[in-house]
Amino acid sequence: MGLAIIAVAGFLSAYGTSNLTSLLAFANPSTADSLSAAFSICGDSRHINCVVDGDTFWFEGEKIRIADIDTPELSPPRCEAERLKGEAAKARLLALLNAGTFSLSTGVRDEDKYGRKLRTVTRAGRSLGSTLIHEGLARSWDGERHGWCD
């Protein structure tokens, strides 16, 4: 137990608290990426495997909120810049989910206040949320929403 505390303290000092969800995903590794589906953009019909926006999707009929990121709002966007970046994030998440098998891991909380399952989505040990952040389409989730309009 003492070594685990030292390891967590070392991670936090090296990477900060904004990467805490990534640490939790690391601490709860999946044996292999084994999940996949043919995802589409969600419409008015039944939601089975579809993308709502850049950080929310339906998988096997369950609504998933990607736990380690925040993307621009689409319902409704607060400005045109947010809408454009939100549409780009949604399209990129669709492409990422359809690119191959992935894993879902649970963090500290199972659900958010809206009943969405909070999950970190990974492929080959790398967070898909981190990919969106690296591409400028998302931010690390710090517990609060921040505006995307200048």
C-alpha positions as CSV (number, residue, x, y, z in Angstrom):
1,M,0.0,0.0,0.0
2,G,2.8,2.4,0.8
3,L,4.4,1.9,-2.6
4,A,1.0,2.7,-4.3
5,I,0.8,6.0,-2.4
6,I,4.3,6.9,-3.4
7,A,3.5,6.0,-7.0
8,V,0.4,8.2,-7.0
9,A,2.2,11.1,-5.4
10,G,4.9,10.8,-8.0
11,F,2.4,10.8,-10.8
12,L,0.5,13.8,-9.4
13,S,3.8,15.8,-9.0
14,A,4.9,14.9,-12.5
15,Y,1.6,15.3,-14.4
16,G,-0.7,17.4,-12.1
17,T,-4.2,16.8,-11.1
18,S,-5.7,17.5,-14.5
19,N,-4.5,14.0,-15.5
20,L,-6.1,12.3,-12.6
21,T,-8.6,10.4,-14.8
22,S,-5.7,9.1,-16.9
23,L,-4.2,7.8,-13.7
24,L,-7.4,6.1,-12.8
25,A,-7.6,4.5,-16.2
26,F,-4.0,3.3,-15.7
27,A,-4.9,1.9,-12.3
28,N,-7.9,0.0,-13.8
29,P,-6.4,-1.4,-17.0
30,S,-8.3,-3.5,-19.4
31,T,-6.8,-6.8,-20.4
32,A,-7.3,-6.0,-24.1
33,D,-9.2,-3.6,-26.3
34,S,-12.2,-5.8,-27.2
35,L,-15.1,-3.4,-27.7
36,S,-16.3,-2.2,-31.1
37,A,-19.4,-1.1,-33.0
38,A,-20.4,0.6,-36.2
39,F,-21.1,4.1,-34.9
40,S,-23.1,6.8,-36.6
41,I,-24.2,10.3,-35.7
42,C,-27.2,10.2,-33.3
43,G,-30.5,11.3,-34.8
44,D,-34.1,11.2,-33.7
45,S,-34.4,7.4,-33.9
46,R,-33.4,4.8,-31.3
47,H,-29.9,5.3,-29.8
48,I,-27.8,2.1,-29.9
49,N,-24.3,3.0,-31.2
50,C,-24.1,6.6,-32.1
51,V,-22.2,9.9,-31.3
52,V,-24.1,12.7,-29.6
53,D,-21.3,15.3,-29.5
54,G,-17.5,15.4,-28.9
55,D,-17.7,13.9,-25.4
56,T,-20.9,11.8,-25.4
57,F,-21.9,8.7,-27.2
58,W,-24.3,5.8,-27.0
59,F,-22.7,2.3,-26.9
60,E,-24.9,-0.8,-26.9
61,G,-27.9,1.3,-25.8
62,E,-26.0,2.9,-22.9
63,K,-25.2,6.7,-22.8
64,I,-21.5,7.3,-22.1
65,R,-19.9,10.6,-21.1
66,I,-16.1,10.5,-21.7
67,A,-14.8,11.2,-18.3
68,D,-11.4,12.8,-19.0
69,I,-12.4,15.6,-21.4
70,D,-14.8,18.5,-22.1
71,T,-15.7,19.5,-25.6
72,P,-17.6,22.4,-27.0
73,E,-21.4,22.4,-26.5
74,L,-23.7,21.7,-29.4
75,S,-27.1,21.9,-27.6
76,P,-27.1,24.8,-27.8
77,P,-23.7,26.3,-28.7
78,R,-23.1,29.8,-27.2
79,C,-21.5,31.2,-30.3
80,E,-20.6,30.2,-33.9
81,A,-17.0,29.3,-33.0
82,E,-18.2,26.9,-30.3
83,R,-20.6,25.3,-32.8
84,L,-17.9,24.8,-35.4
85,K,-15.4,23.3,-33.0
86,G,-18.2,21.2,-31.4
87,E,-19.1,19.8,-34.8
88,A,-15.4,19.0,-35.5
89,A,-15.1,17.3,-32.2
90,K,-18.2,15.2,-32.8
91,A,-16.9,14.1,-36.3
92,R,-13.5,13.3,-34.9
93,L,-15.0,11.2,-32.0
94,L,-17.1,9.3,-34.6
95,A,-13.9,8.6,-36.6
96,L,-11.9,7.5,-33.5
97,L,-14.6,5.2,-32.3
98,N,-15.0,3.6,-35.7
99,A,-11.2,3.2,-36.2
100,G,-10.9,-0.1,-34.2
101,T,-11.5,-1.8,-31.0
102,F,-11.4,0.1,-27.7
103,S,-11.8,-0.3,-24.0
104,L,-14.0,1.5,-21.4
105,S,-12.9,2.0,-17.8
106,T,-14.7,3.4,-14.9
107,G,-13.1,6.1,-12.7
108,V,-14.1,7.3,-9.3
109,R,-17.8,7.8,-10.1
110,D,-20.0,5.5,-12.2
111,E,-22.5,8.1,-13.4
112,D,-22.9,11.8,-13.7
113,K,-25.9,13.8,-12.5
114,Y,-27.6,13.2,-15.8
115,G,-27.4,9.4,-15.6
116,R,-24.7,9.1,-18.2
117,K,-22.0,6.5,-17.5
118,L,-18.6,8.1,-16.9
119,R,-15.9,6.2,-18.8
120,T,-12.4,6.7,-20.1
121,V,-12.2,5.4,-23.6
122,T,-8.8,3.9,-24.5
123,R,-7.2,2.2,-27.5
124,A,-3.8,0.4,-27.0
125,G,-3.6,2.1,-23.6
126,R,-4.0,5.7,-24.9
127,S,-7.0,7.8,-24.0
128,L,-9.1,8.8,-27.1
129,G,-9.9,11.9,-25.0
130,S,-6.1,12.7,-25.0
131,T,-6.2,12.5,-28.8
132,L,-9.0,15.1,-29.0
133,I,-7.1,17.3,-26.5
134,H,-3.9,17.0,-28.6
135,E,-5.8,18.0,-31.7
136,G,-7.3,21.1,-30.0
137,L,-10.9,19.7,-30.0
138,A,-11.2,19.1,-26.3
139,R,-9.9,20.2,-22.9
140,S,-9.0,18.1,-19.9
141,W,-12.0,17.8,-17.6
142,D,-11.3,19.7,-14.4
143,G,-14.8,19.4,-12.9
144,E,-16.2,22.6,-14.5
145,R,-17.3,23.7,-17.9
146,H,-15.4,26.6,-19.5
147,G,-16.5,28.7,-22.4
148,W,-15.3,28.1,-26.0
149,C,-16.3,31.6,-27.2
150,D,-13.8,34.5,-27.2
